[in-house]
């Protein structure tokens, strides 16, 4: 947990996803890890969750400050 210059709680984390999908008549395993950030009360709530637990996240993608990567901005999360 960190705090913005305005004193708002912020939590940087990494979300990981793994699933299998059908593509071109075969099964493909999809794995991805992405940087994510949550702010305010949502950050405090997320910080209390166990590492490795499964959740469904809602939010949006934006460029990172350096513009060379993508960050998922978490707006809500629910038990999966």
BELNOR-V387854 format. One record per pair of residues at least 12 apart in sequence whose C-alpha atoms are under 8 Angstrom apart, sorted by the first residue. I is the first residue (numbers start at 1). J is the second residue. If there is no record, write none. Layout:
# BELNOR-V387854
i=[I I]
j=[J J]
This chain:
# BELNOR-V387854
i=[1 1 1 8 8 9 9 9 9 9 10 10 10 10 10 10 11 11 11 11 11 11 11 12 12 12 12 13 13 13 14 14 14 14 15 15 15 15 16 16 16 16 17 17 17 17 18 18 18 19 34 34 34 35 35 35 36 36 36 36 37 37 37 37 38 38 38 42 42 54 54 55 55 55 55 56 56 56 56 57 57 57 57 57 58 58 58 58 59 59 59 59 59 60 60 60 60 61]
j=[43 44 47 39 40 39 40 41 43 44 37 38 39 40 43 44 37 38 39 43 44 46 47 35 36 37 38 35 36 37 33 34 35 36 33 34 35 36 31 32 33 34 30 31 32 33 30 31 32 31 70 71 72 70 71 72 71 72 73 74 71 72 73 74 73 74 75 75 76 79 80 77 78 79 80 77 78 79 80 74 75 76 77 78 74 75 76 77 72 73 74 75 76 72 73 74 75 73]
